[in-house]
Amino acid sequence: MQLVKHGAATLDDYAIDLAWSPDGAQLAAASAAGPVTLFDSKSGAVRHALPGHDDGANCLAWHPSGHSLATGGQDGLVKFWDTGAGQHIASTETGVAWVEHLAWRPNADRAWLAAAAGRQLLALRADGSVLHTFKPAPKSISALAWHPQGGCVAVSYFGGVCLWDADDFVPQKEFPYNNGIQSLIWSPDARWLVSGNQDPSVHLWIPAEDIELQMSGYETKVKNLAFDHTSRWLATGGSNECCVWDCAGAGPEGREPAMLPHEAKICAVAFQHSHGLLATAAHDGTVMLWSPDRTKPLRATVKMPAAATKLAWSPDDALLAIGSEQGVIYVLKCEG
């Protein structure tokens, strides 16, 4: 297997966020300096150069329909953009200095945007109007993760995770965790809710069964998590090796993970949406592809000039987009 260059583009700063449109036709990239660029996935040409946020951009999220994009910035604004026309639709003031996390409810017909700014969580409509303002979190919100069916959104902060009902806006469950949480993810089958933590560890909940598991021994805080499409394999960063845990049956506690080695600390991980390849990136610029279920898992290696900030598979799994610390966006195609 080979990773072949499909395209490349340069932003004016660090690539702080990156995401494909739901139909795979466009790739959105946010520069830390503020602008947001929409690229055509076939030609690599710029479709729209959006001004983004004056004081710097932090995050972006496509509406499930693919017709619009939301962005959050250091100006405390959530902005909504028409991705067909490349025009600004609306802006929402959060009242906080910066917007760090955005995530759309996965149900296209009932989609609303979860927007986190400091301790504040807002539910926003696609026109920028406020649907609901939640009770402030105990500490600054560190991550958002939608339940795969869209029934609730998980919100983490130092001290735990709260599941907020997506229709009634009331807390469904709260899970205490006496440390900082860096990242949060649901398994595709919605059985597992997983946090990567400051302490450093990985914590797993089975919300339907009130079961908790913990894996410790990481070298550094765990910022990178990814599940494969079967919900069996959980990839985690936190060292020079990507740990891949088997979450089948009773789960990974007590099992030995597969260890996928790099020569530098892992900085990004991403499983394909409906196939089995795992992409991992390290701070030395290396990006590797693996098949965790094989006895010889390594499939391909490529060396980039700078460390990756984000890995994103296209919806059809044919292309891997890589954002870098130098502001270069690479799009690679898997062949062989």
N, C-alpha and C positions, 0 to 999 in steps of 0.2 A: 504493500500500500504506500502511496505517496501523497504528500500535500503539495499541490501545485498552485502557484499564484494566479488568482483570478482577477484581482484588482488591488489598488492601493490609493490612498488619498491622505492629505496632510491637513490637520486642523491648526489653529493658531495657539494651542496650548494642550496640556495634558488631556487625554481622552477620559473624562470622568464618568461617562455612561454611554451605553451602546445597546440598541435593540432593533430587531427586525419587525417590520409590519406583519400583522397576522397572515396576510396573503404572500409574504415573502418578496413583494415587489420593490420595497424600499428598506433602506437601512438608515436609522436615525442615530446620529452621533452628537453628543454634547461635549463641548470644550469647557474646561475649567474656567476659562476667561469669560464665558457667557454665551457665545453663539451656538446655535444648533443647526446641523446640516443634514439634509435628507438626500441620500444617494440612490440612484437607480441600481437595482441589484444585478441587472444584466450587463449594462454598459459601464457601470461605475461612475457615470456622470452625475454632477450635482443637479438634482431636481429643484431643490429650494434651499436657499441660505436664509435661515431665520435669525433675527437679531437676538433672540433668547433673552438673557438677563444681564442688565448693565453691570452688576457687581459680581457676576460669576454664576454659572449654572452648577447644579448639584445632581439632578436626576431627571429622568424622563420615563414616560409610560404611554404606550399605544392604547387607544380605546379598542375594545374587542372587535368592533366593526372595521377597524383600520382606517376610518375616515378622518380621525382626528388624533392629535398627540397632546399630552399634557407634559409640562416641564416645571421644575421647581428650582428656585435660585436663592442666592445670598441676599436678594432684595426683599425676601419675605413674601414673594408672590408665587402663586400657581398660575401659569399661563396656558391657555388652550389655543391650539392651532389647527386650521383646516389644512390637511396634508395634501389635498388635491390642488387647491389654489395657492397654497403656501402663504396663507394669510392668518393674521392674529384674530381670534374669535372673541376672547374675553380674558380678564385677569381677576384673580381672587386674592384679596389681602388677608393674610393669616394673622397679622398682628404680632408676629414673631420675626426675629432678625433673619432667619433662614429656613428654607424648606428642604428637608433631608431625604424624605421617603415618599414615594408615590406608588400606588398599586390599584389598578382597576378591578372591580368585581368581575369575575369571568363570565357571568351571564350577560350576553350582549343586549338582550331585551330589557334587562333590569340593572344595567351597569351603572355604578357610581364610583367615584374616585376616592379612595382613602388617601388623605394627605396628612403627613406628620411634620410638625414644626415645633421643636422643643418638646414640651409636655403636651402640646395640643394635637388632637386628632380631629379632622374635619371630614365629613361626607359631602362631596361636591358633585353636582350634576355636570353634564357635558357642556352646558352653556356657562359654567362658572358660578352658578348660584349655589348657595349653601343649603344642602338638604338637612344636615344635622351637625351640631357641635357637641362632641362627646365631653364627658367629665375629664378634666386633665389627668394625665397619668401621674403616678407618684414621683417619677423621675423622667428625664428626657427619653423620648421614644427612640429606640435603637434599631428596630427592624419591624417590617410589616410582612405578613404572609397570608394570602387568601386561602381558605379551605377550597379544595379543587372543585367542589360543587357550588361554591359561592354562598354558602349559608352563613358563614361568619368570617371575620378577619382576626387573625392573631396579631397582637401588638405586644412587643417586648420592651422592657426598660430594666434598669438596675433594680433587682428584687423580684422579677417574675415576668409572667406572660398572662395577658387577659384575652379571652375570646369574646369579641363583641358580635352580637347578632346583627346580620345584615339587613333585616327587615324591621325589627323592633328597636334596634339600637340599645339593647340592654345586655349586660354581661352574662354570657352563658356559663363560663367557668373561669376560674383564676388558678394559675399554677405558680406557687411561690418558688423562687430560686435565689438564694442569698449571694448573688454575685452579679457582675455585669454580663450582659448578653450581647454578642457581636453580630450574630446572624441567626436567621430563622427560616425554616422550610417545612412544608408538608410533603409527605410521600404522595405520589399521584393517586393511590387508592385511598387516601385520607386516613389510613390507619395510624401513621406516625406523625407526630409533630416534633421537630428536632431543633435544638439550639446549639450554636457554637459559642463558647464562652470565654470570658476574660481569665478564668482561674488557673490554668487553661484545661478545658474539658469539652466533651460533647454530651448533652443531656437529651434523652428521648422520653416522650410521653406517648401513651396510647389513650387519648382522651375518652374514648368510648368505654374503656375498661378500668380507668383510674390506675394505670400501671406506669411506673417510672423506671428508667434505666440510666446508667451513667458510665461513660468511658473516660478515663483520665490518662495522664502520662504524656500529654502533648508537650512539645518544647516551648511553644508560644501560644498566645490567644488564637482561637479558631474563628477565622473570618469567612472561610470558604466551605460551602456545603453544596452537594448535588445528589439527587436521587435519579436512578435510571427509570425508564418508562414502566418497568415491571414492578417497581417499588421494592425490589429485593436488595439492590446494591446501593449503599450510601457512601459517597466519596467525601472525604474531609481533608482539609489542609491542616496547618498548625506545626509543620516541620519541613524538612527536606524531602520527606516521603509523603505521597498521597496515600492515606489509609482508606481502604475500601472494605466496608463492613457488610456482612451478610445479615439482612434483616428478615429473612424468612422465618416462619414459625414463631418461636419464643423471642426472637430478636438477637442482637449481636453481643449482649453482655455475656462475658465468659468465653467468647470465641476469639480466635486469632484473626486479625484482619489481613487481607492481602496488602503488601507494602509495595508501592510503585515509586521507585527512587528517582530523584533529581539531584543535581549537585548544588542546588541553592534552595532557599525556602520557597515553598509553594505560594503563589499569589493569586491563582484563579483556577477553578475547576468547572467543567460543564459536560453533562451527559447529553447525547442526542435525544430528540423528542420521542422518536418511535423506533430507533435502532439501538445497538448496544455499545457504540463507541463512546469512550470518555476522553475528553481533552483536558490536559493539565498544563499549567504554565508556572514557571519559576522566575525568580528575580534576576537570574542571569540571562534572560531572554529566550530560554528554551521552551518550546511548546511540544508536547508529546501526545500521541494518540494511543489508547489502550483498549483491549477487550478483556475486561476483568474476569470473564468466565473461562478464559483459555489458560492452559498451563504456561504458555509463553505469551503474556499479555501485550507486550510492546508491539505496536503496529507501524508507527512512523514517528520521526523526530524532525523538527525544523528549528533553526536558531534565528531569533530576531535581534535587531540592533539594540532593543531596549525591552525592559520588562513589560509584560501585559498588565493592563488595568482591568480588562474585561474580556471574557470569551462569550460568544453568542452563536449558536447554531441556527441556520435558517430553518423555517418551519418544515421544509422537506428534507432536512438533514444533509443536503448536498454541499452546503457552503459553511465554513467556519469564519466568522468575523472576529478580529482581534484588535482591541484598542490598546494603545501603548502609552508609556510615560512621556515619550517624545512627541505625542500628538499625531502619530501616524496610525491610520486605520488600514489593516491588511485584511483582505478577503481571500481565503484559501479554499481550494476544491479538493475533495478526496477522490483519488483515482486508484484503481487496482484492487 
